Amino acid sequence: METSNQNAQALSGLRVLDLSRILAGPFATQLLADLGAEVIKIERPGAGDDTRGWGPPFVAGAAGDATAPETGPSAYFLSANRGKHSVAVNIADPRGQTLIRALAEQSDILVENFKPGDLVRYGLDYTTLSATNPRLIYCSITGFGQTGPNAHRAGYDFLVQGEGGLMSLTGLSDGPPLKAGVGIADLMCGMYATVGILAAVTARHASGLGQHIDLALMDTQVAMLVNQGVGYLTDGLVPPRRGNDHPTIVPYGTFPARDGSFILAAGNDGQFARFVAFAGAPGLASDPRFATNAARVRNRDVLIPLLDALTAGRGAQDWLALCAAQNVPAGPVNDLAQVFASPQVAARGMRIDMALESGDAIALIGNPLKLSATPVTYAKAPPALGADTRAVLARYHGLTAADLAVLAADGVIGGECEA
């Protein structure tokens, strides 16, 4: 398991047994893999992670059409499973459970997102596995945690964005509540999982023991409310939806231009004064209603229409150039084509190109961590279902080709071992 190597990646020597699927868990384990951990992803024979079929788009669709019916992995699966070994094992079969327990005995970290108690019946719960591997760090990701009146409920990103308050803050004031455009509750839960796992690894250096991490989508969504949540706890007022406007900074939002819109984020009084000066209304900065940020927040309903009228007469690029020249924070509202065409995004390595085992070329989103001594590397593309079953089970369980053939014939393992 964990070893020391000064020339290795940050997490080299750590072995992760990944029993998670969909997004929160796989996102966390992909990050661990990028940092050098060995990640063994356990999938259902024949089906695999649910997201393998969540599309289009798919790689290598019919006649090369990514929108055609599935003939390759989905973009969704590819987004969160880089750097992993796929092992197809049926955990409902007692022999499959034995295989997983043997892998857990030789692992540092286990990540799972089954409902509370589900893995007890398979002997794959924390209590059972830690009895034979007390150094195991076992991270359970659920919708509502291991305790509380809702512990039994399944959790989904969309539901948690609604129930956890995020949707009440998202959208226009005169429109319906909206979810974020990506699975932000899942992604933040995956980030918290990574932080918790690394904290437990550090604690293990001192104690020699692993521990159980109980992580809930709902809890992380509530934690994400940050200033809005603490604002409510401070004054007892339920915050409204404000579209793109900030609850406590004005002007801080999108403003109309002659040919579209742009973002203005004047975070202090000096920036506001400079903006209204070159916008042609310097008197706004000395008006007592707008002279300070607190005053602008109180009088936003008066100020914003005045600013809208000022900005509507110029093109967005003109405003961005003026703001840049006067050190006023501003930016465009880009679509994804513009994002990935950005020289800044390219310079930071946020698009990477890899090749699947099939030979198909894929483009993925890079890891944003820039570590000077132990940089992120991309050693392995997202795996085909069960692509590593034979190699992993032979290495860590000592199974022979004959053993594997029997297990494959009986449906205990799948992927490359299927008859």
GUGU-518411 format. One record per residue (C-alpha): residue number from 1; residue in one letter; x, y, z. Coordinates in Angstrom, 1 decimal. Each point is the difference from the previous one (the first is absolute). Example, Ala and Ser with C-alpha at 12.3 -4.5 7.8 and 13.67 -1.06 7.14 Angstrom:
BEGIN
PARO  num  residu      xx      yy      zz
PARO    1       a    12.3    -4.5     7.8
PARO    2       s     1.4     3.4    -0.7
//
This chain:
BEGIN
PARO  num  residu      xx      yy      zz
PARO    1       m     0.0     0.0     0.0
PARO    2       e     1.3     3.5     0.9
PARO    3       t     3.7     0.4    -0.8
PARO    4       s     2.5     2.9    -0.1
PARO    5       n     1.6     1.2    -3.2
PARO    6       q     1.4     3.5    -0.2
PARO    7       n    -0.2     0.0    -3.9
PARO    8       a    -3.6    -1.3    -0.1
PARO    9       q    -3.2     1.9    -0.4
PARO   10       a    -1.6     1.4     3.2
PARO   11       l    -2.2    -3.1     0.6
PARO   12       s     2.2    -2.7    -1.5
PARO   13       g    -0.2    -3.2     2.1
PARO   14       l    -3.6     0.5     1.1
PARO   15       r    -2.5    -2.6    -1.3
PARO   16       v    -3.6     1.0    -0.3
PARO   17       l    -2.9    -2.6    -0.4
PARO   18       d    -2.8     1.9    -1.7
PARO   19       l    -3.5    -1.5     0.4
PARO   20       s    -1.7     3.3    -0.9
PARO   21       r    -1.8     0.9    -3.2
PARO   22       i    -1.7     3.0    -1.7
PARO   23       l     1.8     3.2     1.0
PARO   24       a     0.9     1.0     3.6
PARO   25       g     2.1    -3.1     0.8
PARO   26       p     1.6    -0.4    -3.5
PARO   27       f     0.9     3.7    -0.1
PARO   28       a     1.8    -0.4     3.4
PARO   29       t     1.8    -3.1    -1.1
PARO   30       q     1.0     1.5    -3.4
PARO   31       l     1.7     2.8     1.9
PARO   32       l     1.8    -2.5     2.2
PARO   33       a     1.1    -1.8    -3.2
PARO   34       d     1.3     3.2    -1.6
PARO   35       l     2.1     0.5     3.1
PARO   36       g     1.6    -3.4    -0.3
PARO   37       a    -2.2    -2.4     2.0
PARO   38       e    -0.7    -3.4    -1.5
PARO   39       v    -3.8    -0.2    -0.4
PARO   40       i    -1.8    -3.3    -0.6
PARO   41       k    -3.5     0.7    -1.1
PARO   42       i    -2.5    -2.9     0.7
PARO   43       e    -2.8    -0.2    -2.5
PARO   44       r    -3.0    -2.3    -0.7
PARO   45       p     0.8    -2.6    -2.7
PARO   46       g    -1.9     0.8    -3.2
PARO   47       a    -1.3     3.4     1.0
PARO   48       g     2.7     1.9     1.9
PARO   49       d    -0.3     3.4     1.5
PARO   50       d    -3.5     1.4    -0.9
PARO   51       t     1.6     3.0    -1.7
PARO   52       r     1.5    -2.1    -2.8
PARO   53       g    -3.4     0.1    -1.6
PARO   54       w    -0.8     3.6     0.9
PARO   55       g     0.0     1.8    -3.4
PARO   56       p     0.3     1.1    -2.7
PARO   57       p     2.6     1.0    -0.6
PARO   58       f     2.0    -3.2    -0.3
PARO   59       v     3.4    -0.7    -1.4
PARO   60       a     0.0    -1.9    -3.3
PARO   61       g    -3.7     0.3    -0.7
PARO   62       a    -1.6    -1.5    -3.1
PARO   63       a     1.9     1.3    -3.1
PARO   64       g     2.1     2.2     2.3
PARO   65       d    -3.0     1.9     1.2
PARO   66       a     0.3     0.8     3.8
PARO   67       t    -3.8     0.5     0.2
PARO   68       a    -0.8    -3.4    -1.4
PARO   69       p    -1.0    -3.0     2.2
PARO   70       e     2.8    -1.3     2.2
PARO   71       t     2.8    -2.0    -1.4
PARO   72       g     2.7     1.4     2.3
PARO   73       p     0.3     1.6     3.4
PARO   74       s    -2.0     3.1     0.9
PARO   75       a     1.6     3.4     0.5
PARO   76       y    -1.6     0.0     3.5
PARO   77       f     2.0    -3.2     0.9
PARO   78       l     3.2     1.4    -1.5
PARO   79       s    -0.3     3.2     2.1
PARO   80       a     0.6    -1.7     3.3
PARO   81       n     1.8    -3.3    -0.5
PARO   82       r     3.5     0.8    -1.3
PARO   83       g     3.0    -1.8     1.4
PARO   84       k    -2.0    -3.0     1.4
PARO   85       h     0.2    -3.8    -0.4
PARO   86       s    -3.4    -1.5    -0.7
PARO   87       v    -0.7    -3.4     1.7
PARO   88       a    -3.4    -1.6    -0.7
PARO   89       v    -1.2    -2.0     3.0
PARO   90       n    -3.5    -1.1     1.0
PARO   91       i    -0.1     1.0     3.7
PARO   92       a    -3.4    -1.8     0.4
PARO   93       d     1.9    -3.3    -0.4
PARO   94       p     1.8    -1.3     3.1
PARO   95       r     3.1    -0.7    -2.1
PARO   96       g    -0.1     3.6    -1.2
PARO   97       q    -0.2     1.2     3.6
PARO   98       t     3.1    -2.0     0.8
PARO   99       l     1.8     1.6    -2.9
PARO  100       i    -0.9     3.5     1.2
PARO  101       r     0.9    -0.8     3.6
PARO  102       a     3.4    -1.2    -1.1
PARO  103       l     0.6     3.3    -1.9
PARO  104       a    -1.2     2.0     3.0
PARO  105       e     2.6    -1.7     2.2
PARO  106       q     2.7     1.3    -2.3
PARO  107       s    -1.4     3.5    -0.5
PARO  108       d     0.5     3.3     1.8
PARO  109       i    -3.3     1.6    -0.9
PARO  110       l    -3.5    -1.2    -0.9
PARO  111       v    -2.7     2.3    -1.5
PARO  112       e    -3.6    -1.2    -0.3
PARO  113       n    -3.4     1.7    -0.6
PARO  114       f    -2.4    -2.8     0.9
PARO  115       k    -3.0     0.8     2.2
PARO  116       p     0.7    -0.3     3.7
PARO  117       g     0.2    -3.6     1.1
PARO  118       d    -0.1    -1.5    -3.5
PARO  119       l     3.6    -1.3     0.1
PARO  120       v    -0.5    -1.7     3.4
PARO  121       r    -1.8    -2.9    -1.7
PARO  122       y     3.0    -0.5    -2.2
PARO  123       g     2.6     0.2     2.8
PARO  124       l     1.4     3.1    -1.7
PARO  125       d    -0.9     2.6     2.7
PARO  126       y     2.6     2.0     2.0
PARO  127       t    -0.3    -2.1     3.2
PARO  128       t     0.6    -3.3    -1.9
PARO  129       l     2.8     1.3    -2.2
PARO  130       s     1.9     2.0     2.7
PARO  131       a     0.1    -3.1     2.2
PARO  132       t     2.5    -1.6    -2.4
PARO  133       n     1.5     3.3    -1.3
PARO  134       p     0.0     2.5     2.9
PARO  135       r     2.0     2.5    -2.2
PARO  136       l    -2.9     0.2    -2.5
PARO  137       i    -1.5     3.5    -0.6
PARO  138       y    -3.6    -0.7    -1.0
PARO  139       c    -2.0     2.9    -1.5
PARO  140       s    -3.8    -0.4    -0.3
PARO  141       i    -1.8     2.5    -2.2
PARO  142       t    -3.8     0.1     0.3
PARO  143       g    -2.8     2.4    -0.6
PARO  144       f    -0.8     0.8     3.6
PARO  145       g     2.7    -1.7     2.1
PARO  146       q     0.1    -3.0     2.3
PARO  147       t    -2.2     1.6     2.6
PARO  148       g    -3.1     2.1     0.3
PARO  149       p    -3.6    -0.4    -1.1
PARO  150       n     0.8     0.1    -3.7
PARO  151       a     3.0    -2.4     0.1
PARO  152       h    -2.0    -2.7    -1.9
PARO  153       r    -0.7     2.3    -3.0
PARO  154       a     1.9    -0.2    -3.2
PARO  155       g     1.7     3.2    -1.0
PARO  156       y     0.3     1.6    -3.4
PARO  157       d     1.7     3.3    -0.9
PARO  158       f    -3.1     1.7    -1.3
PARO  159       l    -2.1    -1.0     3.0
PARO  160       v     2.7     1.2     2.4
PARO  161       q     0.5     3.3    -1.9
PARO  162       g    -3.8     0.6     0.7
PARO  163       e    -0.3    -1.4     3.5
PARO  164       g     3.3     1.6     1.1
PARO  165       g    -1.0     3.5    -1.0
PARO  166       l     2.3     0.7    -3.0
PARO  167       m    -2.9     0.1    -2.5
PARO  168       s    -1.8     2.6     2.2
PARO  169       l     2.9     2.3    -0.7
PARO  170       t     0.5    -0.8    -3.7
PARO  171       g    -2.0     1.7    -2.8
PARO  172       l    -1.7     3.3    -0.7
PARO  173       s    -2.0     1.7     2.7
PARO  174       d    -3.2    -0.3    -2.1
PARO  175       g     0.7    -3.5    -1.3
PARO  176       p     0.0    -3.6     1.5
PARO  177       p     2.8    -1.4     2.1
PARO  178       l     2.7    -1.6    -2.1
PARO  179       k     2.7    -2.5     0.5
PARO  180       a     3.6     0.6    -1.0
PARO  181       g     1.0    -1.0    -3.5
PARO  182       v     2.4    -2.7     1.3
PARO  183       g    -0.4    -2.5     2.9
PARO  184       i     1.5     2.4     2.5
PARO  185       a    -1.3    -1.9     3.1
PARO  186       d     1.6    -3.2    -1.2
PARO  187       l     3.3     1.8    -1.0
PARO  188       m     0.3     1.8     3.3
PARO  189       c    -0.7    -3.2     1.9
PARO  190       g     2.8    -1.6    -2.0
PARO  191       m     2.3     2.8     1.0
PARO  192       y    -0.9    -0.3     3.6
PARO  193       a     0.6    -3.8    -0.3
PARO  194       t     3.5     0.6    -1.3
PARO  195       v     0.8     2.5     2.8
PARO  196       g    -1.4    -2.4     2.6
PARO  197       i     2.0    -3.0    -1.4
PARO  198       l     3.2     2.0     0.0
PARO  199       a    -0.6     1.2     3.5
PARO  200       a    -0.5    -3.6     1.1
PARO  201       v     3.2    -1.1    -1.8
PARO  202       t     1.9     2.7     2.0
PARO  203       a    -1.6    -1.1     3.3
PARO  204       r     1.0    -3.6    -0.8
PARO  205       h     3.6     1.0    -0.1
PARO  206       a    -0.3     0.7     3.8
PARO  207       s    -2.5    -2.6     1.1
PARO  208       g     0.7    -2.9    -2.4
PARO  209       l    -3.8    -0.4    -0.3
PARO  210       g    -2.5     0.8    -2.7
PARO  211       q    -3.5     1.4     0.6
PARO  212       h    -3.5     0.2    -1.4
PARO  213       i    -1.0     3.2    -1.9
PARO  214       d    -3.7     0.6     0.0
PARO  215       l    -0.7     2.6    -2.8
PARO  216       a    -3.5     1.1    -1.2
PARO  217       l    -1.0     1.9    -3.1
PARO  218       m    -2.5     2.0     2.1
PARO  219       d     2.6     1.0     2.6
PARO  220       t     2.4     1.2    -2.7
PARO  221       q    -2.7     1.9    -1.7
PARO  222       v    -0.9     1.8     3.2
PARO  223       a     3.7     0.8     0.6
PARO  224       m     0.1     1.5    -3.5
PARO  225       l    -2.5     2.7     1.0
PARO  226       v     2.9     1.8     1.7
PARO  227       n    -0.7     3.8     0.1
PARO  228       q    -3.7    -0.4    -1.1
PARO  229       g    -0.6    -2.6     2.7
PARO  230       v     1.8     2.0     2.7
PARO  231       g    -1.8     3.1    -1.1
PARO  232       y    -3.3    -1.7     0.7
PARO  233       l     1.2    -1.3     3.4
PARO  234       t     1.1     3.6     0.8
PARO  235       d    -3.1     2.0    -0.9
PARO  236       g    -2.7    -2.7    -0.4
PARO  237       l    -1.0     1.3    -3.4
PARO  238       v    -0.4    -2.6    -2.8
PARO  239       p     2.1     1.2    -2.9
PARO  240       p    -1.8     0.4    -3.4
PARO  241       r     1.2    -1.1    -3.4
PARO  242       r     2.0     2.9    -1.6
PARO  243       g     0.9    -1.5    -3.4
PARO  244       n     3.7     0.9    -0.6
PARO  245       d     0.1     2.8     2.7
PARO  246       h     2.0    -0.4     3.2
PARO  247       p    -1.9     0.2     3.3
PARO  248       t     2.5     2.3     1.7
PARO  249       i     2.1     1.7    -2.8
PARO  250       v    -1.4     2.5    -2.5
PARO  251       p     0.6     0.3    -3.0
PARO  252       y     1.0    -3.6    -0.4
PARO  253       g    -1.9    -1.8    -2.7
PARO  254       t    -0.7    -0.1    -3.8
PARO  255       f    -0.8     3.2    -1.8
PARO  256       p    -1.5     0.5    -3.5
PARO  257       a     2.3     1.1    -2.8
PARO  258       r    -1.0     1.0    -3.6
PARO  259       d     0.9    -3.4    -1.3
PARO  260       g    -0.6    -2.3     3.0
PARO  261       s     1.1     0.2     3.7
PARO  262       f     3.0     0.1     2.2
PARO  263       i     0.9    -0.5     3.6
PARO  264       l     0.9     3.0     2.2
PARO  265       a     1.3    -0.9     3.5
PARO  266       a     0.8     3.3     1.7
PARO  267       g     1.1    -1.3     3.4
PARO  268       n     0.8     3.3     1.7
PARO  269       d    -0.8     3.7    -0.1
PARO  270       g     3.0     0.9    -2.0
PARO  271       q    -0.8    -2.4    -2.8
PARO  272       f    -3.6     1.3    -0.1
PARO  273       a     1.2     3.6    -0.2
PARO  274       r     2.4    -0.8    -2.9
PARO  275       f    -2.7    -1.9    -1.8
PARO  276       v    -2.7     2.7     0.1
PARO  277       a     2.6     2.7    -0.9
PARO  278       f     0.9    -1.6    -3.3
PARO  279       a    -3.6    -1.1    -0.5
PARO  280       g    -0.9     3.7    -0.1
PARO  281       a    -1.8     0.3     3.4
PARO  282       p     2.6     1.0     2.5
PARO  283       g    -2.6     1.6     2.3
PARO  284       l    -1.3    -3.4     1.0
PARO  285       a     3.1    -0.6     2.0
PARO  286       s    -0.6     3.0     2.2
PARO  287       d    -3.8    -0.5     0.3
PARO  288       p    -0.6    -0.9     3.6
PARO  289       r    -2.3    -2.9    -1.1
PARO  290       f     2.9    -1.6    -1.9
PARO  291       a     3.2     1.3     1.6
PARO  292       t     0.7    -3.1     2.1
PARO  293       n    -0.6    -3.7    -0.7
PARO  294       a    -2.4    -0.2     2.9
PARO  295       a    -2.0     2.9    -1.4
PARO  296       r     0.1    -1.6    -3.5
PARO  297       v    -1.3    -3.2     1.4
PARO  298       r    -2.9     1.7     1.7
PARO  299       n    -0.8     2.0    -3.2
PARO  300       r     0.7    -2.7    -2.6
PARO  301       d    -3.5     0.3    -1.4
PARO  302       v     0.7     3.7    -0.9
PARO  303       l     3.7    -0.4    -1.1
PARO  304       i    -0.2    -3.1    -2.2
PARO  305       p    -2.5     1.5    -2.6
PARO  306       l     2.2     3.1    -0.2
PARO  307       l     3.1    -2.2    -0.7
PARO  308       d    -2.0    -2.1    -2.5
PARO  309       a    -0.8     3.1    -2.0
PARO  310       l     3.6     1.1     0.0
PARO  311       t     1.4    -3.3    -1.2
PARO  312       a    -2.5    -0.8    -2.6
PARO  313       g     1.5     2.5    -2.5
PARO  314       r     3.4    -1.6    -0.5
PARO  315       g     1.2    -3.4    -1.2
PARO  316       a     1.1    -2.6     2.6
PARO  317       q     3.6     0.0    -1.2
PARO  318       d     0.1     3.8     0.3
PARO  319       w    -1.0    -0.2     3.6
PARO  320       l     2.5    -2.8     0.7
PARO  321       a     2.8     2.0    -1.5
PARO  322       l    -1.0     3.1     2.0
PARO  323       c    -0.2    -2.0     3.2
PARO  324       a     3.3    -1.7    -0.5
PARO  325       a     1.7     3.4    -0.6
PARO  326       q    -1.4     1.4     3.3
PARO  327       n     0.5    -3.2     2.1
PARO  328       v    -3.7    -0.6     0.4
PARO  329       p    -0.8    -3.7     0.2
PARO  330       a    -2.1    -1.1    -3.0
PARO  331       g    -0.2    -2.9    -2.3
PARO  332       p    -2.0    -1.7    -2.8
PARO  333       v    -2.8    -2.6     0.3
PARO  334       n     1.5    -2.9    -2.0
PARO  335       d    -1.6    -3.1    -1.3
PARO  336       l     2.0    -3.3     0.1
PARO  337       a     1.3     0.5    -3.5
PARO  338       q     1.5     3.3     1.0
PARO  339       v     1.3    -1.5     3.3
PARO  340       f     2.0    -2.7    -1.7
PARO  341       a     1.2     2.3    -2.8
PARO  342       s     1.4     2.4     2.7
PARO  343       p     3.8     0.4    -0.1
PARO  344       q     0.0     0.2     3.8
PARO  345       v    -1.8    -3.4     0.3
PARO  346       a     2.5    -1.5    -2.5
PARO  347       a     3.0     1.5     1.8
PARO  348       r    -1.1    -1.5     3.3
PARO  349       g    -0.4    -3.5    -1.5
PARO  350       m    -3.7    -0.2     0.8
PARO  351       r    -0.7    -2.0    -3.1
PARO  352       i     1.9    -3.3    -0.3
PARO  353       d     0.0    -2.6    -2.8
PARO  354       m     0.2    -3.7     0.7
PARO  355       a    -0.6    -3.3    -1.9
PARO  356       l    -2.3    -2.7     1.2
PARO  357       e     1.1    -3.7    -0.2
PARO  358       s    -2.2    -0.2    -3.1
PARO  359       g     2.3     2.6    -1.7
PARO  360       d    -2.8     2.6     0.0
PARO  361       a     1.4     3.5     0.8
PARO  362       i    -1.8     1.9     2.7
PARO  363       a     0.2     3.5     1.5
PARO  364       l    -0.4     0.4     3.7
PARO  365       i     0.1     2.8     2.5
PARO  366       g     3.3     0.4     1.8
PARO  367       n     0.7     0.1     3.7
PARO  368       p     0.3     3.5     1.3
PARO  369       l     2.7    -0.8     2.7
PARO  370       k     3.4     1.3    -0.9
PARO  371       l     2.5    -1.7     2.5
PARO  372       s     3.6     1.1    -0.5
PARO  373       a     1.7    -3.1     1.4
PARO  374       t    -2.6    -2.8    -0.6
PARO  375       p    -2.0     1.1    -3.0
PARO  376       v    -3.2    -1.7    -1.2
PARO  377       t     0.5    -2.5    -2.7
PARO  378       y    -2.5    -1.7    -2.3
PARO  379       a     1.3    -3.6    -0.2
PARO  380       k    -3.1    -1.9    -1.0
PARO  381       a    -3.1     0.9    -2.0
PARO  382       p    -3.5    -1.0     1.4
PARO  383       p    -0.1    -3.8    -0.2
PARO  384       a    -2.3    -2.3    -2.0
PARO  385       l    -2.3    -2.0     2.2
PARO  386       g     2.0    -2.8     1.7
PARO  387       a     3.1     0.8    -1.9
PARO  388       d     2.3    -0.7     3.0
PARO  389       t    -1.9    -2.8     1.6
PARO  390       r     2.4    -2.8    -0.9
PARO  391       a     3.2     2.0     0.9
PARO  392       v    -1.3     1.4     3.3
PARO  393       l    -1.4    -3.3     1.3
PARO  394       a     3.1    -1.9    -1.0
PARO  395       r     2.2     2.6     1.7
PARO  396       y    -1.8     0.5     3.2
PARO  397       h    -1.9    -3.3     0.4
PARO  398       g     2.4    -2.4    -1.6
PARO  399       l    -2.6    -1.4    -2.4
PARO  400       t     1.1    -2.1    -2.9
PARO  401       a    -1.3     0.1    -3.6
PARO  402       a    -2.1    -3.1     0.8
PARO  403       d    -1.4     1.6     3.2
PARO  404       l    -1.0     3.1    -2.0
PARO  405       a    -1.6    -2.1    -2.7
PARO  406       v    -2.2    -1.8     2.5
PARO  407       l    -1.1     3.2     1.7
PARO  408       a    -0.7     1.6    -3.4
PARO  409       a    -2.1    -3.0    -1.1
PARO  410       d    -2.0     0.2     3.2
PARO  411       g    -0.7     3.8    -0.4
PARO  412       v     2.0     0.9     3.1
PARO  413       i     2.4     2.2    -2.0
PARO  414       g    -0.4     1.6    -3.4
PARO  415       g     1.7     2.4    -2.4
PARO  416       e     3.0    -1.4    -1.8
PARO  417       c    -0.6    -3.4     1.8
PARO  418       e    -3.4    -0.6    -1.5
PARO  419       a    -0.2    -3.1    -2.0
//
